[in-house]
């Protein structure tokens, strides 16, 4: 059954609300809800920081008695199970909502069409699938974690035209310009966590914070893959670990005195099974998924980028290109990972191209 024309703008508004919460609601998805009664918007809500309250009760609280007989536009199927909050289906039913329009079905086995069935059993007209593709893109991290156990992985690269991230002497700041760096900070603000390898920490001493108004208060978790705890205790990440959540992925058996020093500095240490070189990256992603991370951006360096690509674990690629070349002795954005056949190359589909001053951001999704 086609949706009435007035449904589109209201669902688009709900999707815009859902985007506001990206990076702030994990382990829960970011959901938007708009309640409309006789053509008038009476309630709006989106998932709060930390994942609760959910979007529906927030919108219902704003609507009050005006929710009775109204239509609720929700970007994800309302939950129907008891967790740390009551089921959103029950809240909609008790508020007297007459119709619910849902963009995307929830893949969580505790919900997965059962929320829709619960609404229909209560006599509420329920329509599903309006702007589903747009909703699924917002929900991509939640869907990835729910279906595979790991977060959605975005690999961010900032390189010269020939794919280099540093000169042969190690100089790397800055390859791209101010507009590109500002965009990168905005991207950080929409992630649950940022991951870098220890080589990046040693070379650049990054802070990995989001220095953009509106995002700064919900800094993503900062994660370093450092199997042998080589990070200096004076590094920016460690000095600020008590202010911004900071995790380190390490091997079993690292020096107890070093572990104690990092723990006392406020760092959370997470043991990951070893691999032939470094850490088992697939196991690391599963651990991060269990910890609740749904959206992970990897910012370097070349070894960790190669490990992810070799294991086919990159879901999105954000590639900033500066209009410059460095030559073959520069450090590559992606290290060698043993590819022999063209058929085995990780391939992506271009989804967006954004000029940023003289630089260019090209975004891709895995095929």
Secondary structure, DSSP 8 states (H G I E B T S, - for coil): ----HHHHHHHHHHHHHHHHTTTTSTTS---EEEEEETTEEEEEEE--GGG-S-HHHHHHHHHGGGGTT-EEEEEE----S-SSS--HHHHHHHTT--EEEEEE---STTTTTHHHHHHHHTT-EEEE-TTHHHHHHHTHHHHHHHHHSS-EEEEEEEE-TTSEEE-TT---TTSS-HHHHHHHHHHHTT-SEEEEEHHHHHHH-------STTTGGG--EEEEE-TT--S-TTSHHHHTTTTS-EEEEE-TT--HHHHHHHHHTT-EEEE--B-SSSB-HHHHHHHHHHTT--EEEEEE-HHHHHHHHHTT---EEEEEE-S----TTSEESS-------GGGS--EEEEEEEEETTEEEEEEEE-
